[in-house]
Amino acid sequence: MKWSRRSVLAAGLATTLGRGATAQTPTRGGTLRSIINPEPPGLILALNQLLPTLVVAGKIYQGLLR
């Protein structure tokens, strides 16, 4: 039996929706979990301008300065 592209997509969508995929309501003060590779050697932006440091330190200082 040959499956059409439309029937494969419909089956995938039905499987995904059948699992109870629901959107979560955003909450304030949650926890950010992120994988940063390579690990930043330090979080002082004045001394280290590498991308991993910018990503992590930016998240820290954003909350402090707001």
C-alpha positions as CSV (number, residue, x, y, z in Angstrom):
1,M,0.0,0.0,0.0
2,K,1.4,3.4,-1.0
3,W,0.9,6.2,1.5
4,S,0.3,9.7,0.2
5,R,2.1,12.6,1.7
6,R,-1.1,14.1,3.0
7,S,-2.2,10.9,4.8
8,V,1.2,10.6,6.5
9,L,1.0,14.2,7.7
10,A,-2.5,13.6,8.9
11,A,-1.5,10.5,10.8
12,G,1.4,12.3,12.4
13,L,-0.8,15.3,13.4
14,A,-3.4,13.0,14.9
15,T,-0.7,11.2,16.9
16,T,0.7,14.4,18.2
17,L,-2.7,15.9,19.2
18,G,-3.8,12.6,20.8
19,R,-1.0,12.8,23.3
20,G,-2.5,15.7,25.1
21,A,-0.1,18.4,23.9
22,T,-1.2,21.5,25.6
23,A,0.3,24.9,25.8
24,Q,1.6,26.0,29.2
25,T,0.8,29.3,30.7
26,P,4.0,31.4,31.2
27,T,4.8,32.1,34.8
28,R,7.1,34.8,36.3
29,G,10.1,33.8,38.3
30,G,10.7,30.4,36.7
31,T,14.0,28.6,36.2
32,L,16.0,28.9,33.0
33,R,17.8,25.8,32.0
34,S,20.2,26.0,29.1
35,I,23.2,24.1,27.7
36,I,26.1,26.4,27.0
37,N,29.0,24.7,25.2
38,P,31.9,25.5,25.9
39,E,31.4,26.5,29.5
40,P,32.2,30.2,30.0
41,P,35.5,30.7,31.9
42,G,34.1,33.7,33.7
43,L,31.0,35.9,33.8
44,I,32.5,39.3,33.9
45,L,31.7,40.9,30.6
46,A,34.4,43.6,30.9
47,L,37.1,40.8,30.9
48,N,35.6,38.2,28.6
49,Q,33.6,39.0,25.4
50,L,33.2,35.4,24.1
51,L,29.8,34.2,23.0
52,P,29.1,31.8,25.9
53,T,29.9,34.5,28.4
54,L,27.7,37.0,26.6
55,V,24.7,34.6,26.6
56,V,25.0,33.6,30.3
57,A,26.0,37.0,31.7
58,G,23.4,38.7,29.7
59,K,20.7,36.7,31.3
60,I,22.1,37.4,34.8
61,Y,22.5,41.2,34.3
62,Q,19.2,41.7,32.5
63,G,17.3,40.7,35.7
64,L,19.5,42.9,37.9
65,L,19.3,46.0,35.8
66,R,15.6,45.8,35.0
